[in-house]
Amino acid sequence: MPASIESYAMIGDLQTAALVGLDGSIDWACMPRFDSSACFAALLHDEQAGRWRIAPAGRDGSDPGQATSRRYRDDTLVLETRWDTPTGSVRVIDFMPPRGRAADIVRIVEGVSGSVPMAMQLRIRFDYGHIVPWVRRDSTDLCAVAGPDSLWLRTDAPLHGGDLTTHSEFTVRAGQRVPFVLTYQPSHHSPPSPVDPDRALGETEAFWTGWIQQCRYTGAWSNEVRRALIVLKALTYAPTGGILAAATTSLPEQLGGERNWDYRYCWLRDATFTLQALLGAGFVNEAKAWRDWLLRAAAGDPADLRIMYGLDGTRRLPEYTLDWLKGFGGSSPVRVGNAAADQFQLDVWGEVLDGLHLTRETRIGATDQAWDLQRALLDFLEGNWREPDNSLWEVRGPRQHFVHSKVMAWTGFDRAIKAVERHHLDGPVDKWRALRDEVRAEVCRHGFDAERNTFTQYYGSSGLDAALLLIPRTGFLPWTDPRVAGTVDAIVRELSVDGFVLRYDPGHENVDGLAGSEGVFLACSFWLVDALHALGRQDQARQLFERLLSLRNDVGLLSEEYDPRTGRQLGNTPQAFSMVGLVNSARHLGDSTGALAAATEPHHTLYLG
């Protein structure tokens, strides 16, 4: 069984990523893109599915175990892992240089003190652990080939084969450096150009330190915010500007359960939250690239809008299972693709309209193309907002009239009205005002439980939904409305575990059509931080925020969910939505006035600082 989810750190080159465990093993890497098949998939099985480990050689062949410590070098994605052994100390420096012609993983073994025997095992398994490649020596390089894929290993360390694995044993002394460079190349291409490891290290450090210098955030928790922003940047697919939800697939929301999904895609609903985080911290270029990706992805027939797209805007993401993999901790099935891409989720139309409104209100500006798209989306929304949907949580049970979905339909009409009123754009504003009023009246009539003073998950339900925390952030109701405070109190009372927030109760009315349960959802818990702060409960908000920060692993990463009973992270990692929540909540808490003091502003959702 692989290590815990929080035992992994990420390295990446803005086109793909690899996860490195505390034991010095790369257990997950997809080449050449985030959504390509994995060449190391031990994360979802065991070492037989492929891994690349470099660590001290244990005595008499025993496993040396986990490292003594590790860290990222300052504000970079260069990882240092250190072992202190009886004979000396050694560190392994892992990084992926920003992409040139090929994808490279560079690992430099550096002696710190004494003399440390080292062992390397490189077990390449293409197609998610399914294919054992043909391995040959080509001059001084090792080449592994299978079908369209090849990996090239360059090192001065001695290599030998055994058990369908490449091995190396060597000793590193204080001051010595032994580099390894693994390069992906399509198998029909010529061998990749050599990479100078030390030069690549310097260039990689310079890239990250240069990038983070744009950060304008200087408030409390600045180190945590900067690390979260670096993770968001690392989850960006540089060629298109798309930001994927996470670097992994099928890490379970319940250990041993079936709630295992592929998150290596771009969700439209994340756009507004991500834009807030990037713009608020000063990263205009990344926000603009994400806006442009959004425009391209959403272009076309508004009725065919998808909730998620591939990194390049691909629409079809068919879901299938990899039955030869056991799954993380036996959590099967392992899925590739995501069938939720074909769902009808009404809120997405409102999310896209809100995201494009945000760009119009900020330094990014807007284009005629954006307004043309918004008009088309509004026409669809006008004719379909009354339909039931699958909700933002992509439930696989029956469609319902989810309250959050209707609120986002209201948001779409509201943002269109603002565009006409503030920016003098052309549109049937009177019709949109009437529709906005109709949506609000229906939601307040059918989606509110007056006895409990709370909005509900969907019309006629007694269940709750963490997305209800977003109602005042959209401007649907002001923070001063007693129904807002009542809803926050109900979520704290009925939908929290040890102070953290569930998305919803999966066992209530079998709303999602799946068996089992899941952990608390970290993004929703950050939403509660924002809500508590906005209601003037600053001490509670800060305490919850500090607790959420404590859930990060030793290098500052958060996955999707957390299990308060076991103290373990759950779900895909690192999760962009969680890191966005961290950034936005830190910035909200830095606003000492809170939202109540600005309650006259109907959509206090920008928080641009």
N, C-alpha and C positions, 0 to 999 in steps of 0.2 A: 504494500500500500504506500502511495506517495506521502510526503509530509503534509502538514496542515496547510490550508490555503494561505494563511498569514506568514508562512515561512518563505514565501517567494518574493523576490524583487524583480523589477522589470528593467531590461535594457531595450533600446530601439533606435531606429534610423529614420523615423517619420514615414516609413512605408510598411514596416513589419516590426515585430517585437519578439523577445525571448524572455522566458521566466527562469530565474536562477534561484535554486534552493539554498538553504543554509548549509547544506552538505557539499556545496560546490558543484552541484549537478544542474545543467540546463535540461529541464524536463519538458519544456514546451517551446517550440519554434516552428513557425510557418514561413515557407519561402516560395516566392519572393515577396508576397503580400500578406497583410494581416489575414485575409480570408483564403489564402492558398492552403493546400493540404499540409499537414505537419510532417516534418522530418524527424522531430523529437516529440513523442507523445506519451512518455512515461507518466506525465501528469494524470492521464486518463486511463492508465492501466498499470504497468510496472516497467522495469527497465527493458523488458523484451520489446516494448513498443518504441524504443529509441531514446537515447539520452547522451549527454556529453559531460562527463564528470572529471574534474581536476581537483585533487585534494591530497593532503599528506598520506603516505602509505602507512597503514596501521601496522603495529608490531605483529609479526608472524602472520601477515595477511589479514589481520582483523580490520574492521571498518573504523576509521578514525572518528566518525560521527560528525556532529555539527561544528561549525566554525566557532571561534571564540567571540568574534564580533564582526560587524560589517557596517558599511556606511556608503552613502553617495558622496563623492568629492564635491564639497560646497554646493553651489547651485548648478549641478550638472546631472546627467544621467550616466555618469561613469561610476561603476560599482566597485568597491574594494571589500574583499572578504579576507579575514585574517584568522590564522590558526596559530596558537601558541602551544608548542609541543615540548616534550622533555629535552629534545636536542636543539631546539631553536624555534624561531618564528618565521612565518612566511605569509605573504598576501598574494591573492589572485585578483588582478585588475580586469574587469569585464566591461566591454562597451561595444556599441555598433556605430561606426562612423556615419554621419549623415550621408545619404546614398549618393554615390558617384555612378559608375557604370554597372556596378554589381552590389549585391547585398553581402556584407562582411560581418562576421562575429570575431572580435579580437579578444584573446585571453592572454594576459601577460603574468607569468609566475615570477614573483620578485622576492628574493631572500632578504629578510629583515635582520635576523641575527642567527648565529650558530649555523647548523647544517641540517637540512630537513629532507629526508627521502620523500619523493612525490610519485604519485601514480595517476595516469590518465587513461580513461576508457571512453572511446568514441564509438557509439553504436548507432549508426544511421539506419533509419527505417522510414522510407518514403511512404506516402499515401496513408498517413495516420497509423504508422506501425505495421502496415500490411505488406510492404514490399521490402525484401532484403536486396540491397543494390549489389551490382558487380563492382568490386574494388580492385584497382590496379595501381601500380607505381608508374608515374610519368616523370622521368628525370628525378628531381628531388621532391616532387609533389605526390600526394596521395589523391586519387580521384575515385569517387563513388558515383556510379551511373545507374539509373533505372528509368526507362521510358524517356519522358521529356526533361527529367531533372538530373542535375549533377551537383555534387559538392566537392570542393577542392580544399585539402588541408596542406598548409605550408608551415613547417617548423624545423628547427635544427635538432630537436630532441630525437632520440632513437625511437623507431616505430617497429612494431611487429604485430602480426595478426593471430587471432585465436578465438574460438567460439563465436565466429562471425562478428568480431569486434576488433577494432584497432586499439592497441595498448601502447603505453610508453611508461618506462620507469627511469627516473633520473633523480639526481640530488641537486638541490639548490642551496647555495651558501650566501652569506650576507653580502649584499651588493650585486649579486648575480641576477640576471633577467633572462627568462626563457619564454619566448613568445610563441603563440599558436594563432594562426589566422585561418578561418573557415569561410569559404566564399561560395555562394550559390551562383550557378550559371546554367542557362538552358543547355541541355546536353548536346544540341547540334551546333553550339557556338564553340569558338576556339577557346583555349585555356584563358582564364582571367589574368589580368595584369597583376604583378606582385604588389602587395601592400606593405609599406614600411610601418611596422607596428608603433614605433615611438612617434613618428610624424603623425600618424592617424590619431594617436592619443592626444597630442597637442592640439590638433585641429578640432577634435571632438569637444575637448574642454573649452576651447575658444568659442565654438559655435554656441554652446549652452550658456556660458557666462555672458556672451554678447547678446543673446536673445533675452535673457531675464533682465538685463539692464533697462529694457523698455518698461518694466513694471513700475506703475505709479502708486501702488498700494504701499503705505508706510505706517499703517495703524497697528493695533495689537495683533498678535499672532502672525506677524509678517513672515517668519520663517515657514510656518505651516502653510500659509497662503502661497508663497513662492513655490514650495514643493508641489502643491496641488496644481498650480498653473503649469509647471514643468511636465507633470503627468498628462495634463490635458493636451499640451503641445505634442507629447510623445504619442498620443492616441490620434493625432491628425495624420491623414493620408495626404502627404504633401502635393502629389500631382494634381489633386482635385480640390483640396481644402475641406473635404468631408471629415467629420470627427466620429469615430466609431464608439459604440457604447462600452466595449471592453475588449481586451486582447485575447480572450479565451472563449471556448464553447463548453457547455455542459458541466461546468462546476455547479454542484447541486445547491438548491435552496433548502433542501432537507437531506442530510446525509443518509444515503441508502434509498432515497425517494426518486420519483420520476420527473420532478420539476427541474429539468436540465435543458437549457436552451442555448442556442448559438447567438452570441452577442457581437459578432465581428462585423456589424453593419451600422448604418447611420439612421437614427430615428429622427423624424421630423419634429416630434414634440419636444425633443431636447434643445431645439434651435434657440428658443427665446431664453431659456435658462443659461445656455452656453454663451450666447451673445451678451447677456448681462455680465457674466463673469469676466469675459475677455475685454469688453469695452470698459467696464468699471476699473479694470486693472491697467488699462492703457494699451492693450494689444489690438489696435485698429486693423492692421493688415490681416491678422488671423480672423477677426470678426468679419471683415469684408470678404475674405476667401470663403468662409462658411456661408455668408449671405449669398454669394454667387453660386456656390454649390446648391444651396436651397432653391434658387431660382431655376437652375437647370434641371434639378431632380423633379421639381413640381410642375414643370412645363408640360403642356399637352392637355388632354381632355380632363377637366376637373373631376368628372365622375370616376376617373381611373387613378385618382391620387392614392398613393400607397402610404402606409404609416412608416415604412422604412425602405431604404434602398441600399444597394451595394456601394462600395467605396467610390465607384465611378458613376453612380446613378443608375446602375442596373436595377430593373424592376422585378425580375423573376428570381426568387430565392427559394427554390423548391427544397422541402425538408425531407431528409432521409436519415437513417440510423446506421451507425458503424457497429455491427453486431459482434465483431471480433474484439472490441475493447470492453473491458469490465466496467469502466467508468471510475471516477474519483471515489475511492472508498467503497467500491461496489455500487455506485449510484448509476444505474442504467435506466433508459438507453442513453448512449452518446449520440447527439444529434448534430448534423451539419445542415445549414439552411434554416429557414424559419417560416413555418406555415402561417404565422400571424401576419406576414406581409400581405396576405390576401383578405384579411379581415376588414370589416367596415367599422372604423373607429371615428365617430363624428367629431371628437375633439380635435383631430388633426387639422381640419379645415380652419378652426379657430386658432390653433397654435401657429399655423403658417401665416395667417393674416396678422396675428399679434407680432410674430417675428419680423415680418416686413414693415409693420408699423414702427417697431423699435428702431429699425435701420433708418427710417425716414425722420425719426425724432432725434437722431444722434449724428455724429460726425461722418458716418458712412454715407449718409445721403440716400437718395432713391433714384430710380430710373423709370422711364415710361414703360419699359418692359415689366417692372414690378407692379405698377398700377394696372396694367392690362391683365396680368395674372390675377391680381386681387379681385378685379371685377368679375372674372370668370369663376373664381372660387366662390364669390358671393352669390352669383346666380345659382350655383349648385346648392349652396347652403340654404338659400331661400326655399328651394323645393324639397329639401331632404332633412331639415333639422328636426322634424317631428318623428323621424324613424328611430326605432331602437338600434342599439349598436353593441359592440364588444368591449367598450370602455378602454381607457388608456392602459389598463392592466392586462389587456389582451386575453380576457377570459375565454375559455374554450367551452363554456356552458352556453345556455340560451341567451340570445340578445335581450337586453333590457333597456329601459329608458334611464340611463345613468345620469345622475344629477351633474356630475362634473362635465360630462359631454355636452349637456344642454347649456351649462354656464359658458363653456368655450364657444358654443354657437353664438350666444349673446356677445361674447368678446369679439368675435369676428365682425358682427354688425356694428358694434361700438367703435372699433378701430376704423372702419370705413367712414363712419360719421365724422370721426376726428380728422381723417384725411381731408374731407371736404371742408370742414369748418376751419382747420388750422392751416391747411396748405392749398386751399382753393382748387382742389381737384374736382373733376366733373363726375357726378353720379347722382342717382335718385335718392337723395338723402332723406326725404320725407318717408319714402317706403321703408328705408332701413331703420328709421326711428320707430316706425310702427312695428316692425318685426322685432326690434330690440325690446320694446315694451311688452310685446306678446310673449316672448321667451321668458322674460323675467316674471311675468305674472303666472305663467304656467309652472315654472320651477317653484315659486313660492307657494303655489297652491297644492301641487302634487308631490313635491320633493322635500317638504318640511314637516317634521313631527312636532306639533305644538305642545303636546304633553311633556315631551322630553326636551323641548327647546333646542332642537338640533335638526340640521339637514340630514338626509339619509343617503345611502349609497345609490339607490334607484327608486323610482316611483313605486310606492306600495311596500317597500322593504323596511324592515326595522334595523337592518344592518348599517354600519358606518363605513366610510371610505376616507383614507388619509388625504386624498385629493381635495376633500372639502375644505381643507386648510387654505387652499388657494383662492377661495371665493372672494375675499376682500382684496387680494393682490391683483385680481383682474379689474377691480372697480365695480363688480356686480353689486356689492353692498359695501358701505364704508365700515371701517374698523369699529366705529362707535355704535353700530347696529347691535342690539342685544342678541340677535340671532347668531351673530358671528362669535361672540364670546361663549354663547351656549353651545355652539358646535365645537369650539376648541375644548371646552370643558368636557363634553361628551366623549371626544376622542381621547383625551387624557384618561378619562374614567373607564372607557369600555374598549379602547383599541390600543392600549399601551401595555408593554411588558417590561417591568423593571425601569419604567420611565421612558423607554424607547417605543417607537411607533410601528405597528403593523400596517401594511398597505390596506388590508381589510381582513376580516376573519374568514379564512378559506373554508372552514367547516359550517359557516352560517348559510343555510339555504342552498348549500352546494353551488355557490354562485359561479365558481370557475370550472366546474365539471371535472376536476382532478382529485386524485386521492392524496392523502397526507396533508402536512402543514408546511410552514416555512418560517424563516427567521424574521426578526424585525428589519424593516426596510430603512437603510441609512439615509437616503435622500429625503424620505418622509419625516424622519426624525429631525433633520435640518430644517424642514418646513415648520415643524413645531417650534424650533428655536426662533424662527422668524416671527411666527404668530405670537408667541409669548412676549417677545420684545415689542412687537407692534401694539399689543394690548397694554403696554406699560409695565409688564412683569419682568423687568430687566434682570433681577437676581436669578429668577428661575431660568430665564433664557441663557444667561451666562453659565450657570451650573450645568445645564444640559449640554451646551456647546463644549465645555471642557470635558465632560464625560465622553462625548462623541470623539473628540480628539484623542482620548486615551485608548480608543478602539483601533487606531491605526497600528500597523505593524512597526517593526523596529526601523524601517526606512520610510515611514510616512504614507503607506499605501492603504487604501480602503477597497474592499470588495463591495458587492451589491447589498449584502445582508449580514446579520450578526445573530448568533445564538446566545442569549443571556445565560442560559442554563450551563452551557459548556465553556463559555468565554471564547468561542471560535468564530472566525469570519465564515460566511457562507456566500455562495453564488460567484458569478464570474468576476475576474479581477485583472488589473485594477479597473474599477468601475467609474466611468466618466461622470455619471449622474451624481455619485457620491462626492467626487472631488469638486464638482461644480457647486453642490450644496455647501461644502465647506467654505469655498471662496465667497459665495454670496452671503452666507450667514455671518462670516467674519466682518464683511463690509456693512451689513445691516446693523450689527451690534456696535460698530464704530459710529453709527448715527445716534448720538445721545438723545435726540428728540423723540425717537420712536415714531411709529406711524400715526398714533393718536394726535400728535401735535400737528400733523399734516393731513388730517382726515378730510379736509376740504378738497384735496387733490383726488379726483375720482379714480385714477389708476396709478397708485404709488408703487408701480411695478418696475420702474427702470432702475432706481438706486444706482445711478451712474457716478455719484460722487463728484 
